Amino acid sequence: MGHFLICFPQAIIIIFLQSKVISREMIDSALDLGGGALFILRTIVFPQLKAALFSAFAICFLTSFDDFTISYFLAGSNLTISVFLYSLKRIHPFINAVGLLISVFVLLIFILAQLFQRGAD
């Protein structure tokens, strides 16, 4: 729930701002030509929101994955990835390599999000 409270507003802002760009004339034209709500959603709305949905997912995933303090306090008896890695930090030196791989993974997600956003524009 804590991750949701942090990520949800960010996702809503990203998706809402992109939805303001959707042309109302295209939706009205599709309705005039007999398109149903599901058809309009699938062919007009979703393709225009695809980049925003991917960006919102990437930001929410990375924020949730990276926020150790929320994971630590909300995990309780459950063991999350970030808490597990933190607990192994002093025992196994290979955790530094795992941390590097996670950082590279996060960087790749950001690069993919940027390329995906440029492709949508």
C-alpha positions as CSV (number, residue, x, y, z in Angstrom):
1,M,0.0,0.0,0.0
2,G,2.9,2.4,0.7
3,H,4.3,1.9,-2.7
4,F,0.9,2.4,-4.2
5,L,0.6,5.7,-2.4
6,I,3.9,6.9,-3.8
7,C,3.5,5.6,-7.4
8,F,-0.2,6.2,-8.1
9,P,-0.1,10.0,-8.2
10,Q,3.0,9.9,-10.5
11,A,1.3,7.5,-12.9
12,I,-2.0,9.5,-12.9
13,I,-0.1,12.7,-13.7
14,I,1.8,11.1,-16.6
15,I,-1.3,9.4,-18.1
16,F,-3.5,12.4,-17.6
17,L,-1.1,14.8,-19.3
18,Q,-0.8,12.5,-22.3
19,S,-4.6,12.0,-22.4
20,K,-5.1,15.8,-22.9
21,V,-3.3,15.5,-26.2
22,I,-5.8,13.0,-27.6
23,S,-7.8,14.6,-30.4
24,R,-11.5,14.8,-29.5
25,E,-12.2,15.2,-33.3
26,M,-10.8,11.8,-34.0
27,I,-13.0,10.2,-31.3
28,D,-16.0,12.0,-32.7
29,S,-15.2,11.0,-36.2
30,A,-14.9,7.3,-35.2
31,L,-18.2,7.5,-33.4
32,D,-19.8,9.1,-36.5
33,L,-18.5,6.3,-38.6
34,G,-20.1,3.7,-36.4
35,G,-17.1,2.7,-34.2
36,G,-18.0,1.3,-30.8
37,A,-16.4,2.2,-27.5
38,L,-14.1,-0.8,-27.5
39,F,-13.0,-0.1,-31.1
40,I,-12.2,3.5,-30.3
41,L,-10.3,2.6,-27.2
42,R,-8.3,-0.1,-29.0
43,T,-7.5,1.9,-32.2
44,I,-7.4,5.6,-31.1
45,V,-7.0,6.0,-27.4
46,F,-4.6,3.2,-26.5
47,P,-2.0,3.8,-29.3
48,Q,-1.8,7.5,-28.2
49,L,-1.5,6.5,-24.5
50,K,0.9,3.6,-25.1
51,A,4.1,5.7,-24.4
52,A,2.6,7.3,-21.3
53,L,1.5,3.9,-19.9
54,F,5.0,2.5,-20.5
55,S,6.6,5.5,-18.9
56,A,4.2,5.4,-15.9
57,F,4.9,1.7,-15.5
58,A,8.7,2.3,-15.7
59,I,8.7,5.1,-13.2
60,C,6.5,3.2,-10.8
61,F,8.5,0.1,-11.0
62,L,11.8,1.9,-10.6
63,T,10.5,4.0,-7.7
64,S,9.1,0.9,-6.0
65,F,12.2,-1.1,-6.6
66,D,14.6,1.6,-5.5
67,D,12.8,2.9,-2.4
68,F,14.5,0.8,0.3
69,T,13.1,2.7,3.3
70,I,9.5,2.0,2.3
71,S,10.3,-1.7,1.6
72,Y,12.1,-2.0,4.9
73,F,9.4,-0.6,7.1
74,L,6.4,-2.1,5.2
75,A,7.8,-5.6,4.6
76,G,7.1,-6.9,8.1
77,S,8.0,-10.6,8.1
78,N,8.2,-10.8,4.3
79,L,11.6,-10.5,2.6
80,T,11.7,-8.1,-0.4
81,I,14.6,-8.0,-2.8
82,S,15.9,-4.7,-1.5
83,V,15.8,-5.8,2.1
84,F,17.5,-9.1,1.2
85,L,20.3,-7.4,-0.7
86,Y,20.8,-5.0,2.2
87,S,21.0,-7.8,4.7
88,L,23.7,-9.6,2.6
89,K,25.8,-6.5,2.0
90,R,28.2,-7.3,4.9
91,I,28.3,-11.0,4.4
92,H,28.9,-11.6,0.7
93,P,31.0,-9.3,-1.5
94,F,29.2,-10.5,-4.6
95,I,26.3,-8.3,-3.6
96,N,28.3,-5.3,-5.0
97,A,28.2,-7.0,-8.4
98,V,24.5,-7.6,-8.0
99,G,24.0,-4.0,-7.2
100,L,25.9,-3.0,-10.3
101,L,23.7,-5.3,-12.4
102,I,20.6,-3.8,-10.9
103,S,21.9,-0.3,-11.7
104,V,22.6,-1.3,-15.3
105,F,19.1,-2.8,-15.5
106,V,17.5,0.4,-14.2
107,L,19.6,2.4,-16.6
108,L,18.4,0.2,-19.5
109,I,14.8,0.7,-18.5
110,F,15.2,4.5,-18.6
111,I,16.9,4.4,-22.0
112,L,14.1,2.2,-23.4
113,A,11.5,4.5,-22.0
114,Q,13.2,7.5,-23.7
115,L,13.5,5.6,-27.0
116,F,9.9,4.5,-26.7
117,Q,8.8,8.1,-26.0
118,R,10.7,9.5,-28.9
119,G,9.2,6.8,-31.2
120,A,5.7,7.8,-30.1
121,D,6.4,11.5,-30.9
